[in-house]
Amino acid sequence: MLVAAAAASTAAPSRHTLRVVIDGRSIARRFPTGPSIAVRYPANWHLTRRRLDNVVDPHTLFAVSNYRRRRGPVDDCDGTRARGRPADGAFVLVQELLDGASLRRSLPRLSTRPKRFRLPTEGQAGCLPAPSVAYQFRVARRAFYVWISIGRRASPQTRAALTRALDRMWIARYAKQ
């Protein structure tokens, strides 16, 4: 008897985690020195602080995925690098709006940070493969974009690890900018 099983292309999330803390000055000169944003993610996932596309503002803070992102040409669309996401893959891109004029226009219309990030089951956001979603929110006088793409075959463990990383992400509340 032959039994076909769909093999996972990504490893199960490690129980061990890594923590990245991004200094305020590395984001913008007007931010104070010291922790500005922190996230904890599975140790076998891949995090980069490099800009993954030609988008300058909002500024890329980090991207994390449970697969190695392919190198290739970049374009002007948020989430370009997630296009190679496997069916069981997870990708998150976190950006902050830094341009003063855009920030002043955006802040009044943005809601506060969600208490829980809901992973997409349908829809498409930006250049991310479906299912994907984009969250826009503020923390004090800061505006953020969180782009999430998760494959339909992602395991419950991958979904839980991604949700945990997003829900526990810490963002400093700067009084003035």
MARGULO-261895 format. One line per 4 residues: their letters; for each residue x, y, z of N, C-alpha, C. Coordinates in Angstrom, 1 decimal. Example, Ala and Ser with C-alpha at 12.3 -4.5 7.8 and 13.67 -1.06 7.14 Angstrom:
REM residues 2
as) 13.2 -5.7 7.8 12.3 -4.5 7.8 13.2 -3.3 7.8; 12.8 -2.2 7.1 13.7 -1.1 7.1 12.9 0.0 7.9
REM end
This chain:
REM residues 177
mlva) 0.8 -1.2 0.0 0.0 0.0 0.0 0.9 1.2 0.0; 0.6 2.2 -0.9 1.4 3.4 -1.0 0.5 4.6 -0.4; 1.1 5.3 0.5 0.5 6.4 1.1 1.2 7.7 0.8; 0.5 8.6 0.2 1.1 9.9 -0.1 0.9 10.9 1.0
aaaa) 2.0 11.6 1.4 1.9 12.6 2.4 2.5 13.8 1.9; 1.9 14.9 2.2 2.5 16.2 1.9 3.7 16.5 2.8; 4.9 16.7 2.3 6.0 17.0 3.1 6.1 18.5 3.4; 6.5 18.8 4.6 6.6 20.2 5.0 7.9 20.7 4.4
staa) 7.9 21.9 3.8 9.1 22.5 3.3 9.8 23.4 4.3; 9.2 23.7 5.4 9.8 24.4 6.5 9.8 23.6 7.8; 10.8 23.9 8.6 10.9 23.1 9.8 9.9 23.7 10.9; 9.6 22.8 11.8 8.7 23.2 12.9 9.5 24.3 13.7
psrh) 8.7 25.3 14.2 9.4 26.4 15.0 10.2 25.8 16.2; 11.4 26.3 16.4 12.2 25.9 17.5 11.5 26.4 18.8; 11.7 25.6 19.8 11.2 26.0 21.2 12.1 27.1 21.7; 13.3 27.1 21.2 14.3 28.2 21.7 14.0 29.4 20.9
tlrv) 14.1 30.6 21.5 13.8 31.8 20.8 15.1 32.8 20.9; 15.1 33.7 19.9 16.0 34.8 19.9 15.3 36.1 20.1; 16.0 37.0 20.6 15.4 38.3 20.8 16.2 39.4 20.1; 15.6 40.2 19.4 16.3 41.3 18.8 15.7 42.6 19.4
vidg) 16.6 43.5 19.7 16.2 44.8 20.3 16.8 45.9 19.4; 16.0 46.7 18.8 16.4 47.7 17.9 16.5 49.1 18.6; 17.7 49.7 18.5 18.0 51.0 19.2 17.2 52.1 18.4; 16.7 53.1 19.2 16.0 54.2 18.6 16.8 55.0 17.6
rsia) 18.1 55.2 17.9 18.9 56.0 17.0 19.2 55.3 15.7; 19.1 54.0 15.7 19.3 53.2 14.4 18.1 53.4 13.5; 17.0 53.8 14.0 15.8 54.0 13.2 15.7 55.4 12.7; 15.9 56.4 13.6 15.8 57.8 13.2 16.7 58.6 14.2
rrfp) 17.3 59.6 13.7 18.2 60.4 14.6 17.4 61.2 15.7; 16.1 61.4 15.4 15.3 62.2 16.4 14.9 61.3 17.6; 15.1 59.9 17.4 14.7 59.0 18.5 15.8 58.9 19.5; 15.5 58.8 20.8 16.5 58.6 21.8 17.3 57.3 21.7
tgps) 18.5 57.3 22.2 19.3 56.1 22.3 18.6 55.2 23.2; 18.6 53.9 23.0 18.0 52.9 23.8 17.0 52.1 23.1; 16.4 51.1 23.7 15.5 50.2 23.1 14.3 51.0 22.5; 14.0 50.7 21.3 12.8 51.3 20.6 11.8 50.3 20.2
iavr) 12.2 49.1 19.8 11.3 48.0 19.5 12.0 46.7 19.7; 11.3 45.7 20.2 11.9 44.4 20.5 10.9 43.3 20.1; 11.5 42.2 19.6 10.7 41.1 19.2 11.4 39.8 19.5; 10.7 38.8 19.9 11.3 37.4 20.2 10.7 36.5 19.1
ypan) 11.5 35.7 18.5 11.1 34.8 17.4 11.8 33.4 17.6; 11.3 32.4 17.0 11.9 31.1 17.0 13.3 31.1 16.5; 14.2 30.4 17.2 15.7 30.5 16.8 16.0 29.9 15.4; 15.2 29.1 14.9 15.4 28.6 13.5 14.7 29.4 12.4
whlt) 14.2 30.5 12.8 13.6 31.4 11.8 14.7 32.4 11.3; 14.4 33.2 10.3 15.3 34.1 9.7 14.9 35.6 9.9; 15.7 36.4 10.5 15.4 37.8 10.7 16.4 38.7 9.9; 15.9 39.7 9.3 16.8 40.7 8.7 16.3 42.1 9.0
rrrl) 17.3 43.0 9.1 16.9 44.4 9.3 17.2 45.2 8.0; 17.7 44.5 7.0 17.9 45.2 5.7 16.6 45.5 5.0; 16.6 46.6 4.3 15.4 46.9 3.5 15.3 45.9 2.4; 14.1 45.3 2.1 13.9 44.3 1.2 13.3 44.7 -0.1
dnvv) 13.1 46.0 -0.2 12.5 46.6 -1.5 13.0 48.0 -1.6; 12.5 48.7 -2.6 12.9 50.1 -2.8 12.1 51.1 -2.0; 11.3 50.6 -1.1 10.4 51.5 -0.3 11.3 52.1 0.8; 11.4 53.5 0.8 12.3 54.1 1.7 11.5 54.5 3.0
dpht) 10.3 55.0 2.8 9.4 55.3 3.9 8.0 54.9 3.6; 7.4 54.0 4.4 7.9 53.6 5.7 9.2 52.9 5.7; 10.0 53.1 6.8 11.3 52.5 7.0 11.2 51.1 7.5; 11.9 50.1 6.9 11.9 48.7 7.3 12.6 48.6 8.6
lfav) 11.9 48.1 9.6 12.5 47.8 10.9 13.1 46.4 10.9; 12.3 45.5 10.5 12.8 44.1 10.4 11.8 43.3 9.6; 12.3 42.1 9.1 11.4 41.1 8.5 11.8 39.8 9.1; 10.9 38.9 9.3 11.2 37.6 9.9 10.3 36.6 9.1
snyr) 11.0 35.4 8.8 10.3 34.4 8.1 10.8 33.0 8.6; 10.0 32.0 8.3 10.4 30.7 8.7 11.1 29.9 7.5; 11.5 30.6 6.5 12.2 30.1 5.4 13.2 31.1 4.9; 14.2 30.7 4.2 15.2 31.6 3.6 14.6 32.4 2.5
rrrg) 14.6 33.7 2.6 14.1 34.5 1.5 15.1 34.5 0.3; 14.6 34.4 -0.9 15.4 34.4 -2.1 15.9 35.8 -2.4; 17.1 35.8 -2.9 17.7 37.1 -3.3 17.1 37.3 -4.7; 17.2 38.5 -5.1 16.7 38.8 -6.5 16.4 40.3 -6.6
pvdd) 15.9 40.7 -7.7 15.7 42.1 -8.0 14.6 42.7 -7.0; 14.8 43.9 -6.6 13.8 44.5 -5.7 13.0 45.5 -6.6; 11.8 45.8 -6.0 11.0 46.8 -6.7 10.4 47.7 -5.7; 9.4 48.5 -6.1 8.8 49.5 -5.2 7.6 49.0 -4.5
cdgt) 7.4 47.8 -4.2 6.2 47.3 -3.6 6.6 46.6 -2.2; 5.8 47.0 -1.2 6.0 46.3 0.1 5.8 44.8 0.0; 6.7 44.1 0.7 6.5 42.7 0.7 7.1 41.9 -0.5; 7.8 42.5 -1.4 8.4 41.9 -2.5 9.0 40.5 -2.2
rarg) 9.8 40.5 -1.2 10.6 39.3 -0.8 9.7 38.1 -0.3; 8.5 38.4 0.0 7.6 37.3 0.4 7.0 36.5 -0.7; 7.3 37.0 -2.0 6.7 36.3 -3.1 7.1 34.8 -3.2; 8.3 34.5 -2.7 8.8 33.1 -2.7 8.3 32.3 -1.5
rpad) 7.4 32.8 -0.8 6.9 32.1 0.5 6.4 30.7 0.1; 6.9 29.6 0.8 6.3 28.3 0.5 4.9 28.2 1.1; 4.2 27.2 0.7 2.8 27.0 1.1 2.6 26.8 2.6; 3.7 26.4 3.3 3.6 26.3 4.7 4.5 27.3 5.4
gafv) 4.8 28.4 4.7 5.7 29.4 5.2 5.0 30.6 5.9; 5.8 31.3 6.6 5.3 32.5 7.3 6.2 33.7 7.1; 5.7 34.9 6.8 6.5 36.1 6.6 5.9 37.3 7.2; 6.7 38.1 7.9 6.2 39.3 8.5 7.2 40.4 8.2
lvqe) 6.7 41.6 7.8 7.5 42.8 7.5 7.0 43.9 8.4; 7.9 44.5 9.3 7.4 45.5 10.2 8.1 46.8 9.7; 7.3 47.9 9.5 7.9 49.1 9.0 7.3 50.3 9.9; 8.1 51.4 9.9 7.6 52.6 10.7 7.7 53.8 9.7
lldg) 6.6 54.5 9.8 6.5 55.8 9.0 7.3 56.9 9.7; 8.3 57.4 9.0 9.2 58.4 9.6 9.1 59.8 9.0; 8.6 60.0 7.8 8.4 61.3 7.2 7.5 62.1 8.0; 7.9 63.3 8.4 7.1 64.2 9.2 5.7 64.5 8.7
aslr) 5.7 64.9 7.4 4.4 65.3 6.8 3.5 64.1 6.7; 4.0 63.0 6.3 3.1 61.8 6.2 2.7 61.3 7.6; 3.6 61.5 8.5 3.2 61.1 9.9 2.1 61.9 10.5; 2.2 63.3 10.2 1.1 64.2 10.7 -0.2 63.9 10.1
rslp) -0.2 63.5 8.8 -1.5 63.1 8.1 -2.0 61.8 8.6; -1.1 60.9 8.8 -1.5 59.5 9.2 -2.0 59.3 10.6; -1.3 59.9 11.6 -1.6 59.7 13.0 -3.1 59.8 13.3; -3.8 60.9 12.9 -5.2 61.1 13.3 -6.1 60.0 12.8
rlst) -5.8 59.3 11.7 -6.7 58.3 11.2 -6.4 56.9 11.6; -5.2 56.7 12.3 -4.8 55.4 12.7 -5.4 55.0 14.0; -5.8 53.8 14.1 -6.2 53.3 15.4 -5.0 52.8 16.2; -5.2 52.6 17.5 -4.1 52.1 18.4 -3.7 50.7 18.0
rpkr) -2.6 50.3 18.4 -2.1 48.9 18.2 -3.1 47.9 18.6; -3.3 46.9 17.7 -4.3 45.8 18.2 -3.7 45.0 19.3; -4.6 44.6 20.2 -4.2 43.8 21.3 -3.7 42.4 20.8; -4.4 41.9 19.8 -4.1 40.6 19.2 -4.0 40.8 17.6
frlp) -3.0 40.2 17.0 -2.9 40.2 15.6 -3.5 38.9 15.1; -4.5 39.1 14.2 -5.1 37.9 13.6 -4.4 37.6 12.3; -4.1 36.3 12.2 -3.4 35.9 11.0 -4.4 35.7 9.9; -4.1 36.1 8.6 -5.0 36.1 7.5 -5.3 34.6 7.1
tegq) -6.5 34.4 6.7 -7.0 33.1 6.1 -7.4 33.4 4.6; -7.6 34.6 4.3 -7.9 35.0 2.9 -7.5 36.4 2.6; -7.6 36.9 1.4 -7.2 38.2 1.0 -5.8 38.3 0.7; -5.4 39.5 0.1 -4.1 39.8 -0.3 -3.8 41.3 0.0
agcl) -2.6 41.5 0.5 -2.1 42.9 0.8 -0.8 43.2 0.1; -0.7 44.3 -0.5 0.5 44.7 -1.2 1.0 43.7 -2.2; 2.2 43.4 -2.2 2.8 42.3 -3.0 3.0 41.0 -2.3; 2.4 40.9 -1.2 2.5 39.6 -0.4 1.6 38.6 -1.1
paps) 2.0 37.3 -1.1 1.2 36.3 -1.6 0.0 36.0 -0.6; -1.1 35.6 -1.2 -2.3 35.4 -0.4 -2.1 34.0 0.3; -2.7 33.9 1.5 -3.5 34.9 2.2 -2.5 35.9 3.0; -2.8 37.1 3.0 -2.0 38.1 3.6 -2.8 39.3 4.1
vayq) -2.3 40.1 4.9 -2.9 41.2 5.5 -1.9 42.3 5.9; -2.3 43.5 5.9 -1.5 44.6 6.4 -2.2 45.3 7.5; -1.5 45.5 8.6 -2.0 46.3 9.7 -1.4 47.6 9.7; -2.2 48.7 10.0 -1.6 50.0 10.2 -2.1 50.5 11.5
frva) -1.2 51.0 12.4 -1.6 51.4 13.7 -0.6 52.4 14.3; -1.0 53.0 15.4 -0.1 53.9 16.1 0.2 53.4 17.5; 1.4 53.8 17.9 1.8 53.7 19.3 2.3 55.1 19.7; 1.5 55.7 20.6 1.8 57.1 20.9 1.9 58.0 19.6
rraf) 3.0 58.6 19.4 3.2 59.5 18.2 4.0 58.7 17.1; 3.9 57.4 17.1 4.6 56.6 16.1 3.6 55.8 15.2; 3.8 55.7 13.9 2.9 55.0 13.0 3.6 53.8 12.4; 3.0 52.6 12.4 3.5 51.4 12.0 2.7 50.7 10.9
yvwi) 3.4 49.9 10.1 2.8 49.0 9.2 3.3 47.6 9.5; 2.5 46.6 9.6 2.9 45.2 9.8 2.2 44.4 8.7; 3.0 43.8 7.8 2.6 43.0 6.7 2.8 41.6 7.1; 1.7 40.8 7.0 1.8 39.4 7.4 1.3 38.5 6.2
sigr) 2.1 37.5 5.9 1.6 36.5 4.9 1.9 35.1 5.4; 0.9 34.2 5.5 1.1 32.9 6.0 0.4 31.9 5.1; 1.2 30.9 4.7 0.7 29.9 3.8 -0.5 29.1 4.3; -1.3 28.6 3.5 -2.5 27.8 3.9 -2.1 26.5 4.5
rasp) -0.9 26.0 4.2 -0.5 24.7 4.8 0.4 25.0 6.0; 0.5 26.2 6.5 1.3 26.4 7.7 0.8 25.6 8.9; 1.6 25.0 9.7 1.2 24.2 10.8 0.6 25.0 11.9; -0.2 24.4 12.8 -0.7 25.1 14.0 0.5 25.7 14.8
qtra) 1.6 25.0 14.9 2.8 25.4 15.6 3.4 26.7 15.0; 3.4 26.7 13.7 3.9 27.9 13.0 3.0 29.1 13.2; 1.7 28.9 13.1 0.7 29.9 13.4 0.8 30.5 14.8; 1.0 29.5 15.7 1.1 30.0 17.2 2.3 30.7 17.4
altr) 3.5 30.3 16.8 4.7 31.0 17.0 4.7 32.4 16.4; 4.1 32.5 15.2 4.0 33.8 14.6 3.1 34.8 15.4; 1.9 34.3 15.8 1.0 35.1 16.6 1.7 35.5 17.9; 2.4 34.6 18.6 3.1 34.9 19.8 4.1 36.0 19.6
aldr) 4.9 35.9 18.5 5.9 36.9 18.2 5.3 38.3 18.0; 4.2 38.4 17.3 3.6 39.6 17.0 2.9 40.2 18.2; 2.1 39.4 18.9 1.4 39.9 20.1 2.3 40.4 21.2; 3.5 39.8 21.3 4.5 40.1 22.4 5.5 41.2 22.0
mwia) 5.4 41.6 20.7 6.3 42.6 20.2 6.2 43.9 21.1; 7.3 44.4 21.5 7.3 45.6 22.4 7.7 46.8 21.6; 7.0 47.9 21.8 7.3 49.2 21.1 7.4 50.3 22.1; 8.5 51.1 22.1 8.6 52.2 23.0 7.6 53.3 22.6
ryak) 7.1 54.0 23.6 6.2 55.1 23.5 7.0 56.4 23.7; 7.4 57.0 22.6 8.1 58.3 22.7 7.2 59.4 22.9; 7.5 60.2 23.9 6.6 61.3 24.3 6.6 62.4 23.2; 7.8 62.7 22.8 7.9 63.8 21.8 8.8 63.3 20.7
q) 8.7 63.9 19.5 9.5 63.5 18.4 9.9 64.8 17.6
REM end
